[in-house]
C-alpha cells in the first residue's frame, strides 16, 4: 500500500481539492473504499478539518489494509479482507479481522527501532479503523456488521472541592471491546534548568526567538511557524510590568480547528520580537523573501532561504541538538543530554502558567485564586476544547519543585532580556 495526497489536478464538481490523503495498492490501483471514506471525512464531517487528523486516518487504514493484504495461504492468495463478516462456529462467533489486526499490533509488530507500539497508538489506530467500519455500515451501506462491540460506560463523578466541580460529573461514553487499557502518561516538559541550558546554546537567532515565544506563550509548532508579522510592534511606552494581549485569528495564521483565542506575552517578549524585525537575521531573511516574491512576508519567521518553515523544520533543528548530525562528511555530536521538541515547550508553559495563575492573589479577597481559575485560564490560552484536556497539567506540577515553579516566570523574563545565559 502507498499513501499520497491529491494535487491541483484533482477536480470535484468543478473545484480543485489538493491535499486530501488517499491510498493505492502496490500495483498503483486506487483502494476505492478507503478513498471514498477519506472524501467523506474531508467533505462531510465538520469536526475533521485538520490535515493532521486526516493523516492519522490514512496512516491507520494503510497499515490495516497492508496487514490484510499480507495474510495469505500456502499458494500466496490473500485470505483476509476488510469486508469479511465473522462467522458463527460451534464455540461462538469468531474474532473479527480488526480484532486479529489489533492483537498482531499488540504482540508482533515492531517499530523500526525494534520497540513495540504503545497501547495508546494501537487504540488510536483501532479507533480510526472502527470509524471507517461505522461509515461503511451505516452510511455507505457496504456491509451489514460491525467488527467491534460498543457499550456505554459511566465515567467521572469524583468529588472536586473548587469551582471545577461541575466538570467532574458522571457522564456516559462509548467503550469498545477492543480498547486496550493504558496508563495515563504525563506530558513531557522541561525543567527550569533545562530551559536555561537550551537558551544558552549556540543557535540561529530565528530558532532562539521561536523557542522563547513558545515557552512564553504556549503556542503550537504550527502556530509559531505561521505567527503573523503584523502582530509585532514596538512596546516602548507601555508598562513593562503588564503582559501584552494578542488576539490570534485564523484568518491571519494557522490555528487548530480554526478557533480564535487570546494569548498574553511579556513586554520583554514583545520587545524581542520587534527587534527581530528590525535587526539581524530577521531582516536578512525578510529581504530574501521580498526579493523572490516582490512583497513582504506575512509570516514573522522564515527559514534560511527566506521561505516558510516546513512542518518538520523546527523539530529537525531541535533533534540536531540532542541527537547530533552529520554534514558534509563531518559528524557533530549532541550538545545537550535531554530531548527537546516544540510540544514540550508548550507543555512547559502550560504547567508553569497553571501554577502561576492558581497562586495569583485575588485583589478582592486577598486569597489565591485557586486551581479552578488556573485551569480555566490555561485552557483558554492553549485553545483546548475541553477542560478535561487541561487537567493533565495538574499532575505535572508534582514533577517540579515549588521554588522552581515560583522562580520560573522571573527567570524566563531574565532569559528574554539576556540575563540568564549561564
C-alpha positions as CSV (number, residue, x, y, z in Angstrom):
1,X,0.0,0.0,0.0
2,X,1.2,3.5,-0.7
3,X,-0.2,6.8,0.7
4,X,-0.3,10.0,-1.3
5,X,-2.2,13.3,-1.4
6,X,-4.3,14.8,-4.2
7,X,-2.9,17.6,-6.2
8,X,-4.4,20.6,-8.0
9,X,-5.3,18.1,-10.8
10,X,-8.0,16.5,-8.5
11,X,-11.2,18.3,-9.6
12,X,-14.5,17.6,-7.9
13,X,-17.6,19.3,-9.2
14,X,-15.5,22.0,-10.9
15,X,-13.2,22.8,-8.0
16,X,-9.7,21.6,-7.3
17,X,-9.1,20.0,-3.9
18,X,-5.4,19.3,-3.3
19,X,-4.1,17.8,-0.1
20,X,-6.7,15.0,0.5
21,X,-4.9,11.8,1.7
22,X,-5.6,8.7,-0.5
23,X,-4.4,5.1,-0.9
24,X,-3.2,2.9,-3.8
25,X,-2.1,-0.7,-3.7
26,X,1.3,-2.0,-4.8
27,X,0.2,-2.0,-8.4
28,X,-0.9,1.6,-8.1
29,X,-4.6,0.8,-8.2
30,X,-6.8,3.0,-6.1
31,X,-8.2,1.4,-2.9
32,X,-11.6,2.8,-3.7
33,X,-13.4,2.1,-0.4
34,X,-10.7,3.8,1.6
35,X,-10.5,6.8,-0.8
36,X,-14.3,7.2,-0.6
37,X,-14.1,7.2,3.1
38,X,-11.4,9.9,3.1
39,X,-13.5,12.0,0.8
40,X,-16.4,11.6,3.3
41,X,-14.2,12.8,6.1
42,X,-13.0,15.7,4.1
43,X,-16.3,17.0,2.8
44,X,-19.0,15.7,5.2
45,X,-17.5,15.6,8.7
46,X,-17.2,19.1,10.1
47,X,-15.1,18.1,13.1
48,X,-12.4,16.6,10.9
49,X,-10.9,19.7,9.5
50,X,-7.3,19.2,10.5
51,X,-4.7,17.8,8.0
52,X,-3.1,16.0,10.9
53,X,-6.3,14.2,11.7
54,X,-6.8,13.1,8.1
55,X,-3.2,11.9,8.1
56,X,-3.9,9.8,11.2
57,X,-6.8,8.1,9.4
58,X,-4.9,7.3,6.2
59,X,-2.0,6.1,8.3
60,X,-4.2,3.7,10.3
61,X,-6.1,2.4,7.2
62,X,-2.9,2.0,5.2
63,X,-1.4,-0.1,7.9
64,X,-4.6,-2.2,8.3
65,X,-5.1,-2.8,4.6
66,X,-1.4,-3.7,4.2
67,X,-1.8,-6.2,7.0
68,X,-4.8,-7.7,5.4
69,X,-3.0,-8.0,2.1
70,X,-0.1,-9.8,3.8
71,X,-2.3,-12.6,5.2
72,X,-2.0,-15.3,2.5
73,X,-2.3,-19.1,2.2
74,X,0.4,-21.5,1.1
75,X,-0.2,-20.5,-2.6
76,X,0.2,-16.8,-1.9
77,X,-3.5,-16.0,-2.2
78,X,-4.9,-13.3,0.2
79,X,-7.2,-14.9,2.8
80,X,-8.4,-11.9,4.8
81,X,-10.4,-9.0,3.5
82,X,-11.8,-5.9,5.2
83,X,-15.5,-6.8,4.5
84,X,-15.4,-10.4,5.8
85,X,-18.1,-10.9,8.4
86,X,-17.1,-13.0,11.4
87,X,-18.7,-16.5,11.2
88,X,-20.6,-18.3,13.9
89,X,-19.0,-21.5,14.9
90,X,-19.8,-24.3,17.4
91,X,-17.8,-22.4,20.0
92,X,-19.2,-19.0,19.3
93,X,-18.5,-16.1,17.0
94,X,-15.0,-16.0,15.5
95,X,-12.9,-12.9,16.1
96,X,-13.2,-10.1,13.5
97,X,-10.3,-9.2,11.2
98,X,-10.0,-5.9,13.1
99,X,-9.6,-7.9,16.4
100,X,-6.9,-10.1,14.8
101,X,-5.1,-7.0,13.5
102,X,-5.2,-5.4,16.9
103,X,-3.7,-8.5,18.5
104,X,-1.0,-8.6,15.9
105,X,-0.2,-4.9,16.5
106,X,0.0,-5.6,20.2
107,X,2.1,-8.8,20.2
108,X,4.0,-9.0,16.9
109,X,4.5,-5.6,15.3
110,X,7.8,-3.8,16.0
111,X,8.8,-0.2,15.0
112,X,12.0,0.4,13.0
113,X,13.8,0.9,16.3
114,X,12.7,-2.6,17.5
115,X,10.3,-1.3,20.1
116,X,6.6,-2.3,20.2
117,X,3.7,0.1,19.6
118,X,2.3,1.8,22.6
119,X,-1.2,0.8,23.6
120,X,-2.3,4.4,23.1
121,X,-1.1,4.3,19.4
122,X,-2.9,0.9,18.9
123,X,-6.0,2.4,20.4
124,X,-5.8,5.4,18.1
125,X,-5.4,3.3,15.0
126,X,-8.2,0.9,16.0
127,X,-10.5,3.9,16.7
128,X,-9.8,5.3,13.2
129,X,-10.5,1.9,11.6
130,X,-13.6,1.5,13.7
131,X,-14.8,4.9,12.4
132,X,-14.2,3.5,8.8
133,X,-16.3,0.5,9.5
134,X,-19.1,2.6,11.0
135,X,-19.2,4.6,7.8
136,X,-19.2,1.5,5.6
137,X,-22.1,0.0,7.6
138,X,-24.3,3.0,8.5
139,X,-23.8,5.5,5.7
140,X,-22.2,3.8,2.6
141,X,-24.2,0.5,3.4
142,X,-21.4,-1.6,2.1
143,X,-21.6,-4.1,4.9
144,X,-24.2,-5.2,7.5
145,X,-22.0,-5.9,10.5
146,X,-19.7,-4.2,12.9
147,X,-16.3,-5.7,13.9
148,X,-16.5,-4.3,17.4
149,X,-18.9,-4.3,20.3
150,X,-19.8,-0.9,21.8
151,X,-21.2,-0.3,25.2
152,X,-21.9,2.8,27.2
153,X,-20.0,3.2,30.5
154,X,-20.2,5.8,33.2
155,X,-17.0,7.8,34.0
156,X,-16.2,10.6,36.3
157,X,-18.3,11.5,39.3
158,X,-15.3,12.3,41.6
159,X,-15.8,15.0,44.2
160,X,-14.0,18.2,43.5
161,X,-13.9,21.0,46.0
162,X,-13.3,24.0,43.9
163,X,-15.0,25.9,41.0
164,X,-14.4,23.0,38.6
165,X,-16.8,20.6,40.4
166,X,-19.2,20.7,37.5
167,X,-16.6,19.4,35.1
168,X,-16.1,16.2,37.1
169,X,-19.8,15.0,37.0
170,X,-20.6,11.5,35.8
171,X,-21.1,11.1,32.1
172,X,-21.7,8.2,29.6
173,X,-19.0,7.5,27.0
174,X,-18.7,4.8,24.3
175,X,-16.4,1.9,25.1
176,X,-15.2,-0.6,22.6
177,X,-14.4,-4.2,23.4
178,X,-11.1,-3.7,21.5
179,X,-9.9,-0.7,23.6
180,X,-6.7,-1.6,25.5
181,X,-6.1,-0.3,29.0
182,X,-3.4,2.4,29.0
183,X,-1.5,4.2,31.7
184,X,-2.0,8.0,31.7
185,X,1.3,9.5,30.6
186,X,2.2,12.9,31.8
187,X,3.2,15.4,29.1
188,X,7.0,15.8,28.8
189,X,8.2,19.2,29.8
190,X,11.5,21.0,30.5
191,X,12.8,21.9,33.9
192,X,13.9,25.5,34.5
193,X,17.5,24.3,34.4
194,X,16.9,22.7,31.0
195,X,15.2,25.8,29.7
196,X,18.2,27.9,30.7
197,X,20.6,25.4,29.2
198,X,18.6,25.3,25.9
199,X,18.6,29.0,25.6
200,X,22.3,29.3,26.4
201,X,23.2,27.1,23.3
202,X,24.6,28.5,20.1
203,X,21.7,28.5,17.6
204,X,20.3,30.8,14.9
205,X,18.6,33.9,16.1
206,X,15.4,32.7,14.4
207,X,15.3,29.4,16.3
208,X,16.1,31.1,19.5
209,X,13.3,33.6,19.2
210,X,10.8,30.9,18.2
211,X,11.9,28.9,21.2
212,X,11.4,31.8,23.6
213,X,8.0,32.7,22.1
214,X,6.7,29.1,22.5
215,X,8.0,28.9,26.1
216,X,6.4,32.3,26.9
217,X,3.0,31.8,25.3
218,X,2.3,28.1,24.8
219,X,1.5,28.4,21.1
220,X,1.8,25.2,19.0
221,X,4.6,24.5,16.5
222,X,2.3,25.3,13.5
223,X,1.1,28.5,15.2
224,X,4.7,29.6,15.8
225,X,5.7,28.9,12.2
226,X,2.9,30.9,10.9
227,X,2.9,33.7,13.5
228,X,1.9,36.9,11.7
229,X,4.4,39.7,11.3
230,X,1.6,42.2,11.7
231,X,1.1,41.2,15.4
232,X,4.5,42.6,16.3
233,X,5.0,46.2,17.4
234,X,7.4,48.4,19.4
235,X,6.2,48.2,23.0
236,X,8.2,51.2,24.1
237,X,6.0,53.4,26.3
238,X,3.9,50.5,27.6
239,X,4.1,49.4,31.3
240,X,6.8,46.8,31.4
241,X,5.1,45.0,34.3
242,X,2.0,44.2,32.4
243,X,1.6,41.4,29.8
244,X,0.5,42.3,26.3
245,X,-2.7,40.8,24.9
246,X,-2.6,39.3,21.4
247,X,-5.7,38.0,19.7
248,X,-4.9,35.1,17.4
249,X,-7.1,35.0,14.3
250,X,-7.4,32.0,11.9
251,X,-7.6,34.5,9.1
252,X,-4.0,35.5,9.9
253,X,-2.3,32.3,10.9
254,X,-2.9,28.5,11.2
255,X,-4.9,27.7,14.3
256,X,-6.1,24.3,15.3
257,X,-9.8,23.8,14.4
258,X,-9.6,27.4,13.0
259,X,-10.6,28.6,16.5
260,X,-9.5,32.1,17.5
261,X,-8.1,32.7,21.0
262,X,-6.1,35.2,23.1
263,X,-2.6,34.8,24.4
264,X,-0.5,37.1,26.6
265,X,3.2,37.8,26.4
266,X,5.5,39.9,28.5
267,X,6.7,43.3,27.5
268,X,10.2,41.8,27.2
269,X,9.0,39.1,24.7
270,X,7.3,41.7,22.5
271,X,10.4,43.8,22.6
272,X,12.5,40.9,21.4
273,X,10.0,40.1,18.6
274,X,10.1,43.7,17.5
275,X,13.9,43.8,17.5
276,X,13.9,40.6,15.4
277,X,12.0,42.5,12.7
278,X,14.5,45.4,12.8
279,X,17.9,43.9,13.1
280,X,20.0,40.8,12.2
281,X,18.7,37.5,10.9
282,X,15.1,38.5,10.8
283,X,15.8,41.4,8.4
284,X,18.1,39.3,6.2
285,X,15.5,36.5,5.8
286,X,12.8,39.0,5.1
287,X,14.9,40.6,2.3
288,X,15.3,37.1,0.7
289,X,11.6,36.6,0.8
290,X,10.8,40.0,-0.7
291,X,13.4,39.6,-3.4
292,X,11.7,36.3,-4.5
293,X,8.1,37.3,-4.1
294,X,8.1,41.0,-4.5
295,X,6.1,41.6,-1.3
296,X,6.7,41.5,2.4
297,X,6.3,38.2,4.1
298,X,3.0,37.8,6.1
299,X,4.8,35.4,8.5
300,X,7.3,36.6,11.1
301,X,9.7,33.6,11.0
302,X,11.3,32.4,7.8
303,X,13.9,29.7,7.1
304,X,17.5,30.2,5.8
305,X,16.3,30.5,2.2
306,X,13.7,33.2,3.1
307,X,10.9,30.7,2.7
308,X,8.2,29.4,5.0
309,X,9.1,26.8,7.6
310,X,8.1,23.2,6.8
311,X,6.0,21.1,9.2
312,X,9.1,19.3,10.5
313,X,11.6,22.1,10.1
314,X,11.7,23.2,13.7
315,X,11.6,19.6,15.0
316,X,14.7,18.8,12.9
317,X,16.5,21.8,14.3
318,X,15.9,20.6,17.8
319,X,16.7,17.0,17.0
320,X,20.2,18.0,15.9
321,X,20.8,19.5,19.4
322,X,20.1,16.3,21.4
323,X,20.8,13.7,18.8
324,X,23.7,15.1,16.8
325,X,24.0,15.0,13.0
326,X,26.4,14.6,10.0
327,X,27.0,17.3,7.5
328,X,29.4,17.2,4.5
329,X,31.0,14.1,5.9
330,X,31.6,15.6,9.4
331,X,29.9,14.3,12.5
332,X,28.6,16.8,15.0
333,X,27.8,15.3,18.4
334,X,24.8,16.2,20.6
335,X,25.2,19.4,22.6
336,X,22.5,18.6,25.2
337,X,21.6,15.4,27.1
338,X,17.8,15.9,27.1
339,X,15.2,15.7,24.3
340,X,13.6,18.9,23.0
341,X,10.5,19.2,20.8
342,X,8.1,22.1,20.2
343,X,5.2,20.4,22.0
344,X,7.5,20.1,25.1
345,X,7.8,23.9,25.2
346,X,4.0,24.2,25.1
347,X,3.7,21.7,28.0
348,X,6.3,23.5,30.0
349,X,4.4,26.8,29.5
350,X,1.1,25.2,30.5
351,X,2.4,23.7,33.7
352,X,4.2,26.9,34.8
353,X,1.2,29.1,33.9
354,X,-1.2,26.8,35.8
355,X,0.9,27.2,38.9
356,X,1.3,31.0,38.4
357,X,-2.4,31.6,37.8
358,X,-3.6,29.3,40.6
359,X,-1.5,31.1,43.1
360,X,-2.2,34.6,41.9
361,X,-3.8,36.7,44.6
362,X,-7.4,37.9,44.1
363,X,-7.5,41.6,44.7
364,X,-10.9,41.4,46.3
365,X,-10.4,38.5,48.7
366,X,-6.7,38.7,49.2
367,X,-6.5,34.9,48.7
368,X,-5.1,32.7,46.0
369,X,-7.4,32.4,43.0
370,X,-7.2,28.6,43.1
371,X,-6.8,25.7,40.7
372,X,-10.3,26.3,39.2
373,X,-9.3,29.7,37.9
374,X,-5.8,28.5,36.9
375,X,-7.2,25.6,34.8
376,X,-9.8,27.8,33.0
377,X,-7.1,30.4,32.3
378,X,-4.7,27.9,30.8
379,X,-7.5,26.2,28.9
380,X,-8.3,29.5,27.1
381,X,-4.6,30.3,26.5
382,X,-3.9,26.8,25.0
383,X,-7.1,26.7,23.0
384,X,-8.4,23.4,24.4
385,X,-12.0,22.4,23.6
386,X,-12.5,20.7,27.0
387,X,-11.2,21.4,30.5
388,X,-10.6,17.7,30.8
389,X,-7.7,18.0,28.4
390,X,-6.2,20.8,30.6
391,X,-6.4,19.0,33.9
392,X,-3.5,16.7,32.9
393,X,-1.2,19.6,33.8
394,X,-2.2,19.4,37.5
395,X,-0.3,16.2,37.7
396,X,2.8,17.8,36.1
397,X,3.1,20.2,39.0
398,X,4.2,17.4,41.3
399,X,7.1,16.7,39.0
400,X,8.7,20.1,39.7
401,X,9.9,21.7,42.9
402,X,8.0,24.6,44.4
403,X,11.0,27.0,44.3
404,X,11.4,26.3,40.7
405,X,7.7,27.0,40.0
406,X,8.0,30.2,41.9
407,X,11.1,31.4,40.0
408,X,10.1,30.3,36.5
409,X,8.3,33.5,35.3
410,X,11.0,35.7,36.7
411,X,13.8,33.6,35.3
412,X,12.1,33.4,31.9
413,X,11.8,37.2,31.7
414,X,15.5,37.3,32.7
415,X,16.3,34.9,29.9
416,X,14.4,37.1,27.4
417,X,16.5,40.1,28.4
418,X,19.7,38.1,28.2
419,X,20.3,38.0,31.9
420,X,20.3,34.3,32.5
421,X,22.5,32.6,29.9
422,X,24.7,30.9,32.5
